[in-house]
């Protein structure tokens, strides 16, 4: 039997071979898996669908508005998909649809460009492994990640020496944050790949100093866009990567003393609070 392939659409293509369709079957909820991103290249994933049923692979850059990248009939149970336009976006998210059924998981990537020197970073997606060794492979000697221990009130230190992290199993989870040091004279791209955290999200913020980031992989103003629960006396410190210095945002009289602080996807910040609280988000918003 001859095999043919689907002609590549504008923004992605199917790499699976096509076979003669089986008898019609009831569609099952699609399942996404095996996400991977080649640096500056395509984003790849697999979609497990019902053979013989129509399906779509959809993409979004804000998790609110979705566009169809591929729409076809499934001739196999597993579809290999590659988004050839991934390099045009700093972050993008994907889901699969079959009829009225939508994949419960949303996979995606976020590319964060870091200059030489210091940056405050966050892991915006839940990867199969969130260890430093797996999130940040092939780093130059001298690369450093520092997390803040709010209980001991001190920074930890994780350094690349002789090509390996000194604490390879240390984790950087969504909602946390860290200080990243790039020892080279070149800009470094971090590629985060994983699953979007969904549902009612709760990020505990202790009293005193801590480093935090949004559990929802979105950019915007901390308060009005991301729902950060600022309280009287709070102080947020953002790090300006280009100027290599902190910018301070005190919160008093129910407002910020300067323009509201804004963060990007993959960016964390310092927060100082008088009282503990929870940063709660319902995501994606209905």
Secondary structure by P-SEA (a helix, b strand, c coil): cbbbbccccccccccccccccccbbbbcbbbbccccccccbbbbbcccccccbbbbbbbbccccbbbbcccccccccbbbbbcccccccccccccccccccccccccbbbbbbbcccbbbbbbcccccccccccccccccccbbbbbbcccccbbbbbbbcccccccccccccccccbbbbbcccbbbbbbbbccccccbbbbbbcccbbbbbbcccccccccccccccccccbbbbbbcccccbbbbbbbcccccccccccccccbbbbbbbcbbbbbccccccc
